[in-house]
Amino acid sequence: MDDDFETVESGPGVTRRPVTAAENLRASRGWWDADADNYQSEHGEFLGEADFVWCPEGLREADAKLLGDVSGRRVLELGCGAAAAARWLAAQGADVVAMDLSAGMLRHAEQAAARTGITVPLVQADASALPFADGAFDVVCTAFGAVPFVDDSAGVMREVFRVLKPGGRWVFSVTHPMRWIFLDDPTEGGLRAVHSYFDRRPYVEYDETGAATYVEHHRTMGDRLRELLGAGFTLVDLIEPEWPEGHEQIWGQWSPLRGRLFPGTAIFVSAKPGD
C-alpha cells in the first residue's frame, strides 16, 4: 500500500477501485517481475539465503514451529519470491516445491540456489489455479505471498484445500487487517486512522493509460476466517507477532514505533480435517 488513495486526473496515480481477474493477474506479474531486483536488494539480507522469516517483526519458523515437523513431508511454498523459506525447509528434510507467479522472483531463487547449493523445484504459476494433483502435499505455506495479491483469495483457500492431504496444514501470513486503517507511514504520521476498515475495494496503482500496475486486496479478520472455514479448514491458531525488543529495522510501514502499539502481521494456522 502507498501513503494515500487519491485519484489524479491524468498520468500515473493511486486509487481504490474494482479490478478484473485478468487485470489483477497482469498487474501482479508485471509488478513483481519489474521490482524483483529492487526487492531483493532491499530485503534479501533480512530474509536470508536459506531462512524462513514469517514477517517484518522477524518471527522465524525455526522458533515458532507453526508448520510442525517437516522432515519427510511434502511441502508447497506459495508466492515463494526468491524461495529462501523453501531452501530452509529443504535443509530441515522436507520435500519442497517453491511456486511464484513472477519469473523475475524465480530468477533470484535460481541464483540463490546456486550460491547455497540448496536446490528445490521451482514452478511459475497462479495461486488461483494450482498445477498440482489433489492431495499432493502435507503442508502449504506462504509468508506474505499470493494471498493479498489475487482478486479471489477465497478461491486460493479452496485450491490449497484441494492439494492438501487430509490432516495437512495451511499456514500463511499477511498484513494485519487493521493496518489498512492507517497510512503506509512508519513515523508518527502513520498513527492516525484515516481509512475505513470495511472498505474492501482493492488498492490500485495505475499508469498514465489507467492500467493497473500494482494491486493489493484488503480483507477484514472476519473475512479471512470465513474464507478458511468456507473452504473446509479448521483454525488451529492465529498469531499476531509482537514487535521484539532490540529490533530497530524499518520495512515499509513496519517500524518499532508502530509495532509496539498495534500489530502489523497476522499469521493464520489452519488444518484440513483428517480422514
N, C-alpha and C positions, 0 to 999 in steps of 0.2 A: 504494500500500500504506500501511497505517497502522502504528502502533507495535507492535501485537501481534495475536494471533489468538485472543483469549479470547472465549468464548461466554457471554452473560448469560442469566439465566433469563427475564427479561421486558424489554420495551422494546427500543429500538434496540441493535444490537451488531455485533460483528465475528467472523467465523469462517472456517474453511476447509471447504467442502462442495461437492458437485456441484451444477450448475445445468442446467436445460434450455435449449435454444437460444432458446425463446420468452422465458423469464425473463431470460436474458442480454441479449437484444435490448432488451427493455422497460427493464431497468435502465440500460443504456448510453445509450439515447436520453434517458431521463428525467434521468439524472445530468448529462450534458453540456448539455442544454437549461437546466437549473436553475443550473448552475455557469458558464455561458458568460461572464456579465458579470464575475464574480469572477476567472475565469481570465485574461481579457484585462486586467483592471485590474492583476493581479499580475505577468503575464508579457509583456504586449503590448510594453512598451518594449524588453525584451531581444530579443524575436523580430523587432521592426521592422515596418514597414508593407509593405515590399517587399524582403524579405531571406530567404535560405534558411539557417537555422541547424539543423544536424543534431541538436544535443544540448545539455544544460546546460553541457557543457565549453566551448561556444562555437565549435565547429568549423563553418565556413561552406562552403557549396558553392562559392562564389567562389574559395576557397583549395584545397579538397580535390579538386574536379573529378571526383567519383565518378560523375557521370552522363555525362561526356564532353561533346562539343559538342552543345548542344541547339538551336542555331539551325536553324529549319525543321523541327524534329522535333515529332511529335505526342506530347504528354506528359500522363499522368494522375497527379494527386496524390491519393492515398487519405488519408482521415482528415485533411483539409486544415485543420480548425479555421477560423481567420479568413483562411486562404489567402495568408498573407504569402509563402510559398515559391512558390506558383503565380504570384503577381504578379511576383516576381523572375524566374522562368523566362520569363514573357511578355516582360519587359523585355530578356531575352537573345535574343529572337527565336523562342522556342518557341510552338507552337500548343497551348495548355494547357486542360485541363478539371480543375476542382477539385471533389472529391466528399467529402461528410461525411454521417454518419448524423444529426447534430444540426441542427435548424432554428435553434436558438439560436446555434450557432457560425457557421452560414452567414449569419445576420443581421449578425454582426460582419464577415464577409467582404464583404457588400454595402456596409456603412458605410465600410470601409477602401478599397474600390474607388472610392467617391465622393470620398474625401479625396485619393487618389493619382492619380486619373484613369486607373488601370490596371484594366481590366475583363476578367475571364475568365469563361467559362460555369461556373455553379455547379449541382451535381447533388446532391440528397438521396437517398441510397441506402445499402444494406447492403453492406459489402465481401464478404460471403459470397455475394452474388448480383449481380455487376456488370452493370449495364444497358447493356452495350456489345457490339458485334459482335466475333467472332473476329478477331484480328489488327488491331485498331483503333489500337494505339499502338506507338510506337517505344520509349518509356520509361514505366515506372510507378515511383513513389517515394512514400515517406512517412517523416516524421520523428516517430516515437513515435505515429503514428496507426494505428487499425484493428487491427493485428496482435495486440497484447496484450489486446484487449477483446472478442474473439469466441471462442466456445467451440470452433470448428473452424478453427484457424489453418492447418492443412494444406489445408483446403478453400479458404481465401483464396489460398494459393500456387497451387493448381490454376486458380482463376479468373484470377489475374494472368497465369499462363502462357497461358491461352486468349486473353486480349485483347491479348497482345503479338504483334508481328510476329516472324518468325524473325530472330534476331540482336539482338532487343530486350533492354533491360536493366531489371532489377528491383532496386531498392536500398531498404532500409528500416533504420531504427534503432529499437532497443528498449532497455529497461533491461537491463543486462548480467545474464545469468542468475545469476551468483554473488552478485549483490546480494540475492537472495531469502533468502540465508542469514542476513542481518543485519536488525536493526530499522530502521525508517524514521526514523532519527535522525542529523542531520548532525554531532552532537557526539561526544565520546568514548564516549558510551553506545551509539553505532552501530558500534563497532569490535569488538563481541563477537558471535561466531557463535552463533545460538540456534535456527535452523530447519534442517530437513533440505533439502539441495539437491535431493533426489529426491522431495519431496512435491509432486506436481503438481495437487493439489486447488486449485480456484480460491480466491482471496482474495475474500471476500464481505462487504460491509457491508449490513445489513438494518434495516428499520424495525420499529416496535412490533408489526406484524402478522406479522413474519417474512419479508416480501417483500424480495427483494434490491433494493438501491438503487444499488449500485456493484459491478462485477465486474471482476477483472483476473486474467489467467492466466499462470502460470509454465511455461516450457519450459526444459529443460537446453540447453546448447550443442549436444549431440548431437542432441536432438530437433529443433532448428531446422535443422540441416544435413540431417537425414533428411527433413524436410518439403520443403525446397528440392529436394533430389535426387530425392525421390519424385515431385514434380510435373514433373520433367524438366529443371530448371535445372542449369547448371554454376556452381560457385562461382568467382568471379573474385578476390574479396578479402574479408577480414574485418578491419574496423578497430576497434580498442579505443582511443579517443582518450585521450591523457594529459591531466592537468589542467595548463593553461598557467600559466606564471609570471605573477604580477600579477593573476590572475583571482580575485577575492575574493567574488563573488556566490554566495549560497546559494539553491538551488532545491529545495525539499522536502528529500529526503535527500542531495542533491548538495551538497558543500561542499569547500573547499580541504583541510580536514583529511583527509576520506575519499578525495578524489580523488587525492591524492598517494600514497596507499597501495595502492589497488586500483581497477580500472576500474568505471565507473558506466554505461557505454554500450557496446553492440555494434552495429556497422553492417555489415550483410550486403550484399555487392555480388555480384549474380548475373546470368546472361545466359541467354536462350533460344537454344539452338543454331540456327545459320543453316541455310539450305537446302543 
